Amino acid sequence: MMELFVATLLIGSLIVAPLGWRAWRDRCHARELMIRAEIQHTVDRALGGESFVAVRVELKSPGRRGRVVLSVPAFYEWLLDQAWRPVIERVPPGYELVVRSGRFEQRETARRGAALKSAAQRLGRGRLRGPALSRST
C-alpha cells in the first residue's frame, strides 16, 4: 500500500512540477510585458509618438533588482532627455532605471576593434608566442 502511494506521488510530481514551473514563468513573462508596455506608452506620450527609444525590462529575482533599460542609437540622446523624467515615475518599486546610449557602444566597439587589430598585427609578425604557437611539429 505504501509503495503504491509513493509511486503515485512521484509520478504525480513529475507531471505537476513542470506544469507549475511553466505557469510561474508565464506569470513572470506577463508581468514583464505589462511593465514594458506601460513604460513604452509613457515614452511615446512624452515624445509625442513612437521613436528610436527602445525599452527592455529585466525582471527582479531573489538575488538582484529588476531593471528597466532605455536605450537609443548614437546621436539620439536628446530623446532620452525628454523621456526619462516621466519614465522614472512609472518604474515599479524594486526596479532600477538604466539609460544607455549607442555612443558608448560605438566607443567600446572601436576600442575593442583597435585592440584586436594590434594583437593580430603582433601575431602576424611573430611577437606573440604562446605555448601552442611556439611548438614546431
C-alpha positions as CSV (number, residue, x, y, z in Angstrom):
1,M,0.0,0.0,0.0
2,M,2.8,2.4,0.9
3,E,4.7,1.6,-2.3
4,L,1.6,2.5,-4.4
5,F,1.3,5.8,-2.5
6,V,5.0,6.7,-3.1
7,A,4.9,5.7,-6.7
8,T,1.7,7.8,-7.3
9,L,3.3,10.7,-5.5
10,L,6.5,10.5,-7.6
11,I,4.6,10.2,-10.9
12,G,2.3,12.9,-10.0
13,S,5.1,15.3,-9.1
14,L,6.8,14.5,-12.4
15,I,3.7,15.8,-14.1
16,V,2.6,18.7,-11.8
17,A,6.1,20.2,-11.1
18,P,6.9,21.1,-14.7
19,L,3.3,22.5,-15.2
20,G,3.6,24.6,-12.1
21,W,7.0,25.9,-13.1
22,R,5.7,26.8,-16.6
23,A,2.7,28.6,-15.1
24,W,5.1,30.6,-12.8
25,R,7.3,31.5,-15.8
26,D,4.2,32.6,-17.8
27,R,3.1,34.9,-15.0
28,C,6.6,36.4,-14.8
29,H,6.7,36.9,-18.5
30,A,3.2,38.5,-18.4
31,R,4.4,40.9,-15.6
32,E,7.5,41.8,-17.7
33,L,5.3,42.6,-20.7
34,M,2.9,44.7,-18.6
35,I,5.8,46.8,-17.2
36,R,7.4,47.1,-20.7
37,A,4.1,48.2,-22.2
38,E,3.5,50.8,-19.5
39,I,7.0,52.2,-19.8
40,Q,6.8,52.2,-23.7
41,H,3.5,54.1,-23.5
42,T,5.0,56.6,-21.2
43,V,7.9,57.2,-23.5
44,D,5.6,57.5,-26.5
45,R,3.4,60.0,-24.7
46,A,6.4,62.1,-23.6
47,L,7.9,62.2,-27.1
48,G,4.6,62.7,-28.9
49,G,4.7,59.4,-30.8
50,E,6.9,56.4,-31.5
51,S,10.6,57.0,-31.5
52,F,14.0,55.4,-31.5
53,V,13.9,54.8,-27.8
54,A,13.9,51.1,-27.0
55,V,12.6,49.7,-23.8
56,R,13.7,46.4,-22.2
57,V,12.7,45.0,-18.9
58,E,14.6,42.5,-16.8
59,L,12.6,41.0,-14.0
60,K,13.8,41.1,-10.5
61,S,14.8,37.9,-8.9
62,P,15.6,37.0,-5.3
63,G,19.3,37.8,-5.7
64,R,19.0,41.1,-7.8
65,R,16.9,44.1,-8.5
66,G,14.8,44.4,-11.6
67,R,15.9,46.7,-14.4
68,V,14.1,49.0,-16.9
69,V,16.6,49.7,-19.7
70,L,16.1,52.7,-22.0
71,S,18.4,52.8,-25.0
72,V,18.8,54.9,-28.1
73,P,21.2,54.8,-31.1
74,A,24.2,57.2,-31.2
75,F,23.4,60.9,-31.6
76,Y,19.7,60.5,-30.4
77,E,20.4,61.2,-26.8
78,W,18.2,64.2,-26.9
79,L,15.2,61.8,-26.9
80,L,16.3,60.4,-23.5
81,D,16.5,64.0,-22.1
82,Q,12.8,64.4,-22.8
83,A,11.6,60.9,-21.9
84,W,13.4,59.8,-18.7
85,R,11.7,62.1,-16.2
86,P,8.1,60.7,-16.9
87,V,9.5,57.2,-17.1
88,I,11.2,57.4,-13.6
89,E,7.8,58.0,-12.1
90,R,6.5,54.8,-13.6
91,V,9.4,52.5,-12.7
92,P,8.0,49.9,-10.2
93,P,9.5,49.7,-6.7
94,G,12.4,47.3,-6.6
95,Y,13.5,48.2,-10.1
96,E,16.3,50.5,-11.3
97,L,16.3,52.6,-14.4
98,V,19.3,52.1,-16.7
99,V,19.8,54.6,-19.6
100,R,22.1,53.5,-22.5
101,S,23.4,55.4,-25.5
102,G,24.7,54.0,-28.7
103,R,27.6,56.4,-28.5
104,F,29.1,54.4,-25.6
105,E,28.7,51.1,-27.6
106,Q,30.4,52.7,-30.6
107,R,33.4,53.8,-28.4
108,E,33.6,50.4,-26.8
109,T,33.4,48.6,-30.1
110,A,36.1,50.9,-31.6
111,R,38.4,50.3,-28.6
112,R,38.0,46.5,-28.8
113,G,38.5,46.6,-32.6
114,A,41.7,48.5,-32.2
115,A,43.0,46.1,-29.5
116,L,42.2,43.1,-31.7
117,K,43.8,44.7,-34.7
118,S,47.1,45.4,-32.8
119,A,47.0,41.9,-31.4
120,A,46.6,40.4,-34.9
121,Q,49.4,42.5,-36.2
122,R,51.7,41.4,-33.4
123,L,50.7,37.8,-34.0
124,G,51.4,38.2,-37.7
125,R,54.9,39.5,-37.0
126,G,55.7,36.7,-34.6
127,R,55.8,38.8,-31.4
128,L,53.0,36.9,-29.7
129,R,54.0,33.4,-28.9
130,G,52.0,31.2,-26.6
131,P,52.7,27.5,-25.8
132,A,50.6,26.3,-28.7
133,L,52.2,28.7,-31.1
134,S,55.9,28.2,-30.3
135,R,55.8,24.4,-30.8
136,S,57.1,23.2,-34.1
137,T,56.0,19.8,-35.4
